[in-house]
């Protein structure tokens, strides 16, 4: 019985999946067109830090307000 199920499943799987699309990533190994300066790096790191740590810092700073059950 298991051989019959295995055969049916083996033949049905490609029909159920349909056509699969093969995706290829484009990877370039050239150097950057323009160099990024120190100011742009600092601004970028600051904005990423604020975007990630800002909401959690807000919640921790207002934790007592959230604990009140009014």
N, C-alpha and C positions, 0 to 999 in steps of 0.2 A: 504494500500500500504506500509506504513512504517513497519508494522508487517512482511510482506513478505521480505522486504529488510533486516530487522533485522535478520530474520531466515537464509537468504542466507549468510549474512555477518558472522553470528555466526558459520556457518558450513564451510565457505571458509577460515577463518583466520587461523585455525590450518594447513590447507593444504599449504597455502602460506608461513607460517613461517617455516615449515619443523621441523626437530628435533632440539631441543635446548639442548645445552650442559650445564650441571650443573657444575659450577666451585666452588671449595672449596679452601679457603686460608689455608696455613699451618702456624700456629702460634705457636711459641715455647716460653715457659716461663722460660727457664733455664737461669742462669746467663752466662755472656760472658766467653768464654774459656780463653782469655787473657785480662788483664786490659790495657786500653789505658792510656798512660802517659800524662803529661802536655805538653811535647814538641810536641807530635803527635797532640794533641788537638789544640795547637796554630797554627801549620802548616796547619792543615785542615781548621780551621776558616779563616786564612789568605788567603788561596787559594780560598775558596768559596767567600770571600768578594771581592777579585780581579776579580773573574770570573763574579760576578754580578755587581759590581760597576765600574769596569774598562772601559767597553765600553761606559757607560753613561758619565763617567768623561772625556773620550777622546772627545766625541762629545761636551760636554759643554766647554771644554778647547779650542776647535777649532771652536766654533760657529761663530766667525767673519769671518773665512775663508769660511765657508759654505754660509754665507750671500752674499758674493761677487758674482756678476754675470758677470764673464769674459768669 
